[in-house]
Amino acid sequence: MNISYMHPADQLVMFMQRIYDRGLTTTSGGNLSIMDRDGNIWITPASIDKGTLTRQDIVCVKPDGEIVGNHKPSSELPFHESVYKMRPDIRAVLHAHPPALVAFSIARKLPDLDLIPTVRKTCSRMSIAKYAVPGSAKLGENIGREFAKGLDIVLLENHGVCIGAADMFAAFMMFETLDYTANLEIYAAKLGKIRRLSPEAIKMTDTRHHMLMDDFVPNSRSSEELEARREMIKLIHRSYKQGLFTATHGTYSVRLSDGSFIITPFNRDRAYLEPEDLVRIKGGMKEQGKIPSRAVYAHGLIYDKNPDINAILLAHPPHAMAFGVTDAPFDPRTIPESYILLRDIEKRPFSEIYTDPQTVAESFAPNRPALIFQNDCVIVTGSTLLQAFDRMEVLESTAHSILNSTAVGEIVHISEKEVDDLKEAFHLVD
């Protein structure tokens, strides 16, 4: 979806609905605005249910101060105006009260940006603005002062977050990514000491294989390929709704019977992907005119080394990744379903996926269908897309249960004898 073809009012409705549906703001909380090329500020209204906004609810504030619309503009209009005044390069402002970021705002602390590499690359310029009464000129001054320093993300003391960007999708991407890392830090703190990435480690992830592949022109599309695209889109959208993906991070692929495979594209909004956006990879070449995920090389190697794997899911589910950014072991021997589907999960070093992808590809086995890579991602495999997705869901659910158990009591795992009984009953291969 190219939002540059959408009217500002439609953009504000769409993104506010996404924010509200994911529980990242409340009925009365948060506000969004876009400044168009004529200097008009389109902004969400005051005192209107954020969960049911329509384009008729959006208010337009003209450069001379005239207000056009059916409602009053948000009471936070002054700080939106302040941001636009201080930063002419900013054309969209997002303000919301997601619980994880509010937790940091009331502790007056910034979230860690170096737990996984994608966060620092998306949210590098950030600070905290001093507290002031919501809607006041003083709050606008405090926020504007931070943006004037060239920052794009400002956490508001005892309030929430304000983000400015060139367009609303860029602002939303930063917002979603920052909320992700805030939650990840909170979850990981329950397990023990948190491990951070060095600048050198983050730089290691600057791969370009996905940009350098040669093109091929597909002559036709088989029914098998069309069905695979359809099923992938269904589960990609579901993964986004469940928080297994963020807007631009998370990669699924499916192998076709001719040895080619279909994979998610690079830097495209997962919430609105369509079957035609997916990229087919054949003989080391990519479908003409498309850019595949950064992970395309790793997916290709895994398929080459594992003939029984026909689907690969790479994601950053937050509860599972809490184990990936600490030294806490992830043991799926919690309930029978978890062990049956996940078996023996290993945690692998961060660098391995970048420096030794051959070893990574050779590490999957019937009793090892998933790997957790420290400070990076989770990779789950399956003989079918649905099996791989089921495993990803169970992995995140199991991690969530283990994290919750830290507040309940000591974990009692299924015993070795009970594991052996499961292997016999369900014919599990070692």
C-alpha angles and dihedrals in degrees: 000000000000107000092191086081092053124093113246091245091056092047092053092050092047097049096041088053090052092049093047095044091055092052093247095130139014136244093272100023132095134018139214133205140181127197112213127210091268092058095254115144113218108198140171114259132253120256097004122127107263090207095062105035119150130190088257089064094058116103127216119211112198122217089254091054098258111148118217120188147064096279143035115272119253114290086236092066091113094065092045088054090047092054093050091047093051096042118036089180091065116088101165132047126192124191124177144146107234109176096237094051092042087055089057092044093055090046086047092227132126120237117250110262096192104068095098125011100243093064100061089046091055104033108031102132111064142138143158124259122212118257120265135159111288112258093016126131087236092061089050090052093048093050095041090052090058094047090049087065089065095261122144101194124050122182110209116221110250091351124068138264137308122200130186127194145153090267139004096258091056090049091048092048090055091045094051093044093049092048089050094054092044090056091043091054091049093050094045092051088065091061103046142268114007120229118218130201123244121229088251091055092050091050088055088069094063093107121163104185090110090057097047102051119121119245132243128192113228111225095202143346121242124220087248091058094046091050091049091052091049094050093044092054092050092054095040089057091046091049090053093050090049094050096247087119135035122214096279106012127081130066132214127182137179127199119227125214093256091061096256120116139207120228139179117266129251120266097350123137106263092204093066105030116140128202091259091057093065117097126230117215119202129172092346092307129110130228109272118267096014135098117217127214119287087247094063094107093052092047091051092051093049091053091047092053099039117049092180093058113090101161133042126190121192116184146140104236103183101225093047091045089055084074089047094059096045135049092247111126119239108224115180093194090108105104127000094255092055094052095041093054101034104029113175111358118194128202111223130198118270095240097052096079089056103035103033110023091154090065090047091053091050093049097075118095139155089271092041109048095150138043132192115214114206113252092350125064151307120256118200125182137193144171086245134025092245092052091051092048091049089053092050091051092047091047092055093042092050092049089049091052093049091050091050091049090063087075094044108048146286115330117244110200127205107272126246089252091052090048090053089051090053092050091053096043095047098033093239114184122221 
